[in-house]
């Protein structure tokens, strides 16, 4: 792997670990037992990870809760004698996902058979990870807490390409930000566009039709989005759609998981739950919830009907995914 790509991968890894440290560079530097001034150029892509001391790799592995081998593999520092095969990398991912669950539990999460999990982890089995359907790749990336792009790059199914497009760069930089900073950026962008639209000549009919969605009557409802696990990509999708379709203010949107609920739930007008399967930790939370406001459950279509019926007794509405955002505009809980 080329030096530049190794540097870029180190930046991605450090930003992920920085997010775990609440975005505080000093906190991450302290964990790595280095000076904040030392960490800064690393985050700027000026350090080739191949030239870092081995003790740094040990600490990186400890923070990420993986082996040093996996950190080396992630950063593209591999033996020149033989590069890990696609099958090896894929098997390694599956073994990581099995570290705290059984094969049957993982099979249920990925909605596949237990025999498929067994085959993927057996070195004697012959299968081609490149032939696995995209829905399974998406599920694996979600369980790993990675983006689909990162998983494909790790497996070697996609090259890490740096494009010159300013839009691509903006998107890439936004995705790499911690969720709180993504929401801050979205708030700024929304207000910037609102001011810009206000200055448009409303006498032009084409422009007038574009102004309507951004009229100053902003929605002041407070929304708590509860995801099964931390997932920045999914959180950003929900936040973006709520702002775009219902003019909700980004600062009034909070993201949480069943394990990280805010101390006071009375501050919110609406709860939005994202459920993917019958093992979802959101189901028992909904069933035990004591909340006077509206509760909406966005569920995977594969969720058994009897569970959906149980949820309907507890929530304002059950909506099958993919979420039909444009059809929800007239719902009273978003007004």
C-alpha positions in Angstrom: 0.0 0.0 0.0 1.2 3.5 -0.8 2.3 5.9 1.9 -0.4 8.4 1.2 -3.2 5.8 1.6 -1.7 4.7 4.9 -1.8 8.3 6.1 -5.4 8.7 5.1 -6.4 5.5 6.8 -4.6 6.6 10.0 -6.6 9.9 9.9 -9.9 7.9 9.5 -9.0 5.7 12.5 -7.9 8.6 14.7 -11.1 10.5 14.0 -13.1 7.5 14.9 -11.2 7.1 18.2 -11.5 10.9 18.7 -15.3 10.6 18.5 -15.1 8.0 21.3 -13.3 10.7 23.3 -16.1 13.2 22.9 -14.1 15.0 20.2 -11.5 16.1 22.7 -8.0 15.8 21.3 -6.3 16.1 24.7 -8.3 13.2 25.9 -7.3 11.0 23.0 -3.6 12.1 23.3 -3.7 11.2 27.0 -5.0 7.8 26.2 -2.3 7.2 23.6 0.2 8.7 26.2 1.5 11.3 23.7 1.3 15.1 23.7 -1.6 16.9 22.0 0.9 18.7 19.8 2.1 15.3 18.6 -1.4 14.1 17.8 -2.3 17.2 15.7 -0.1 16.4 12.6 -1.3 12.8 12.7 -4.9 14.1 12.4 -3.7 16.3 9.5 -2.5 13.3 7.5 1.2 14.1 8.0 2.2 10.9 9.7 2.9 7.6 7.9 1.6 5.0 10.4 4.3 2.6 9.2 6.8 4.8 11.0 5.0 4.9 14.4 6.5 3.1 17.4 5.1 -0.3 18.1 3.8 0.9 21.5 1.5 3.3 19.7 0.0 0.3 17.8 -0.5 -1.5 21.1 -2.4 1.4 22.5 -4.5 1.9 19.4 -5.4 -1.8 19.5 -6.4 -1.4 23.2 -8.6 1.6 22.5 -10.3 0.0 19.6 -10.5 -3.4 21.4 -8.9 -5.4 18.5 -5.6 -7.1 18.0 -2.4 -5.3 16.8 -2.6 -7.5 13.7 -6.0 -6.0 12.9 -4.7 -2.5 13.4 -1.9 -3.2 11.0 -4.3 -4.7 8.5 -6.6 -1.7 8.8 -3.8 0.8 8.2 -2.3 -1.2 5.3 0.9 -2.3 7.1 1.2 -5.9 6.0 3.9 -8.4 5.4 5.4 -8.1 2.0 5.5 -11.9 1.6 1.8 -12.4 1.4 -1.2 -10.1 1.6 -4.3 -11.3 3.4 -6.9 -12.6 1.0 -10.4 -11.3 0.7 -11.7 -14.4 2.3 -9.3 -14.0 5.3 -10.4 -10.4 5.9 -14.0 -11.3 5.6 -13.6 -14.2 8.0 -11.8 -11.9 10.4 -14.7 -9.5 10.5 -17.2 -12.3 11.2 -15.0 -13.6 14.0 -15.0 -10.1 15.6 -18.8 -10.0 15.4 -18.9 -13.4 17.1 -16.8 -12.2 20.0 -19.8 -11.4 22.2 -22.6 -13.5 20.6 -23.3 -17.0 19.4 -23.4 -18.0 15.7 -27.2 -18.3 15.9 -27.5 -14.8 17.4 -25.4 -13.3 14.6 -27.3 -15.2 12.0 -30.6 -13.8 13.3 -29.1 -10.2 13.3 -27.9 -10.6 9.7 -31.1 -12.6 8.7 -29.2 -15.5 7.4 -28.9 -19.2 8.4 -26.5 -20.3 11.1 -25.0 -22.7 8.5 -23.9 -19.6 6.5 -22.1 -18.2 9.6 -20.4 -21.6 10.2 -19.3 -21.8 6.6 -17.9 -18.2 6.7 -15.8 -19.0 9.7 -14.5 -22.4 8.5 -11.0 -22.1 6.8 -11.8 -25.2 4.9 -14.9 -23.9 3.3 -14.6 -22.4 -0.2 -16.8 -19.2 -0.8 -16.3 -15.9 -2.5 -17.1 -12.8 -0.2 -17.4 -10.7 -3.4 -20.6 -12.8 -4.2 -22.3 -12.0 -1.0 -25.4 -9.9 -1.5 -25.3 -6.2 -0.7 -28.0 -6.4 2.0 -25.7 -8.7 4.0 -22.7 -6.4 3.5 -24.9 -3.5 4.8 -25.9 -5.5 7.8 -22.3 -6.6 8.6 -21.2 -2.9 8.3 -24.0 -1.8 10.7 -23.1 -4.5 13.2 -19.4 -3.5 13.0 -20.3 0.1 13.3 -18.6 1.0 10.0 -19.8 2.7 6.9 -20.3 0.4 3.9 -17.4 2.3 2.1 -15.0 1.5 4.9 -16.0 -2.2 5.0 -15.5 -2.5 1.2 -12.1 -0.7 1.4 -11.0 -3.0 4.3 -12.0 -6.1 2.3 -10.2 -4.8 -0.7 -13.3 -4.7 -2.8 -13.0 -1.0 -3.4 -10.0 1.3 -3.7 -9.7 4.3 -1.5 -10.0 7.1 -4.1 -9.5 10.8 -3.3 -11.6 12.8 -5.8 -11.0 16.4 -6.6 -14.7 17.3 -6.5 -15.3 19.9 -3.9 -18.8 18.4 -3.2 -17.2 15.0 -2.6 -14.6 16.5 -0.3 -17.4 18.3 1.6 -19.4 15.1 2.0 -16.3 13.1 3.0 -15.3 15.6 5.6 -18.8 15.9 7.0 -19.2 12.1 7.3 -15.9 12.0 9.2 -17.1 14.5 11.8 -18.5 13.5 15.2 -22.2 13.4 15.2 -22.5 16.6 17.4 -20.4 18.5 14.9 -22.4 17.1 11.9 -25.6 18.5 13.5 -23.8 21.8 14.2 -22.8 22.0 10.6 -26.3 21.1 9.4 -27.7 23.9 11.6 -25.4 26.4 10.1 -26.1 25.2 6.5 -29.9 25.3 7.1 -29.7 28.9 8.5 -27.4 30.0 5.7 -29.8 28.6 3.0 -32.8 30.1 4.8 -31.2 33.6 4.7 -30.2 33.1 1.1 -33.7 32.0 0.0 -35.2 35.0 1.8 -33.2 37.3 -0.5 -34.5 35.6 -3.7 -36.9 37.5 -5.9 -40.3 36.0 -4.9 -41.9 37.5 -8.0 -40.4 34.7 -10.1 -42.8 31.7 -10.0 -40.0 29.1 -10.2 -38.1 30.6 -7.3 -41.3 31.1 -5.3 -42.1 27.3 -5.5 -38.6 26.7 -4.1 -39.1 29.1 -1.2 -42.2 27.5 0.3 -40.4 24.6 2.0 -38.1 27.1 3.8 -40.6 29.7 5.0 -39.7 31.2 8.4 -42.4 29.3 10.3 -39.8 26.8 11.7 -40.9 23.7 13.5 -40.0 24.0 17.1 -40.9 20.4 18.2 -38.2 18.5 20.0 -37.4 15.0 18.8 -35.5 12.1 20.3 -34.2 9.5 17.8 -33.4 6.2 19.4 -31.3 3.8 17.3 -30.5 0.2 18.2 -26.7 1.0 18.3 -24.6 4.0 17.6 -24.6 4.6 13.8 -23.5 8.1 12.6 -24.6 7.5 9.0 -28.1 6.4 10.0 -28.3 9.3 12.6 -27.3 11.8 9.9 -30.0 10.4 7.5 -32.7 10.8 10.1 -31.6 14.3 11.1 -31.3 15.4 7.5 -34.8 14.1 6.6 -36.4 15.7 9.6 -34.8 19.1 8.7 -35.6 18.8 5.0 -39.2 17.5 5.2 -40.5 19.1 8.4 -38.3 22.1 9.0 -37.3 20.8 12.3 -34.4 22.7 13.8 -31.2 20.5 14.1 -30.5 21.7 17.6 -33.9 20.3 18.7 -33.0 16.8 17.5 -31.2 14.4 19.8 -29.7 11.0 19.0 -29.5 8.2 21.5 -29.5 4.4 21.9 -31.4 2.3 24.6 -28.1 2.4 26.6 -27.6 6.1 26.4 -30.9 7.8 26.9 -31.0 11.4 28.1 -31.6 11.9 31.9 -34.9 13.7 31.3 -37.3 12.4 28.6 -39.9 15.0 29.4 -37.9 17.5 27.4 -39.1 15.9 24.1 -42.3 16.1 22.1 -41.7 13.0 19.9 -39.8 9.8 20.2 -38.6 8.1 16.9 -37.5 4.5 17.2 -35.5 2.6 14.5 -36.0 -1.2 14.7 -34.4 -3.8 12.4 -35.3 -7.2 13.8 -37.1 -9.0 16.6 -34.0 -8.9 18.8 -34.0 -5.1 18.8 -33.2 -3.6 22.2 -35.8 -0.9 21.3 -38.7 -3.4 21.6 -38.6 -3.9 25.4 -37.8 -0.2 25.9 -41.0 0.7 24.0 -43.0 -1.8 25.9 -41.8 -0.4 29.3 -41.9 3.3 28.2 -43.7 5.9 30.3 -44.0 8.9 28.0 -46.9 11.3 27.4 -45.8 12.4 23.9 -46.0 10.8 20.5 -43.9 7.6 19.8 -43.3 6.5 16.3 -41.6 3.2 15.4 -39.9 2.9 12.1 -39.6 -0.9 11.6 -38.1 -3.3 9.0 -40.7 -4.9 6.9 -39.4 -8.3 8.0 -40.4 -7.7 11.6 -43.0 -10.4 12.5 -46.6 -9.1 12.4 -47.4 -10.2 15.9 -44.5 -8.0 17.2 -45.7 -5.1 15.1 -49.2 -5.6 16.5 -47.8 -5.5 20.1 -45.9 -2.3 19.2 -49.1 -0.7 17.8 -50.6 -0.9 21.3 -47.8 1.1 22.7 -46.9 3.7 20.0 -48.7 6.4 18.1 -47.8 4.8 14.7 -45.8 1.9 13.2 -44.2 2.9 9.9 -42.5 0.3 7.6 -39.1 1.2 6.3 -37.9 2.6 4.0 -39.4 5.6 5.6 -41.9 7.4 3.3 -40.9 10.9 4.5 -42.9 12.8 2.0 -46.1 11.0 3.1 -45.6 11.9 6.8 -45.8 15.6 6.3 -49.4 15.8 7.4 -49.0 13.7 10.5 -50.0 15.6 13.7 -46.9 14.4 15.6 -44.7 16.4 13.2 -46.8 19.6 13.1 
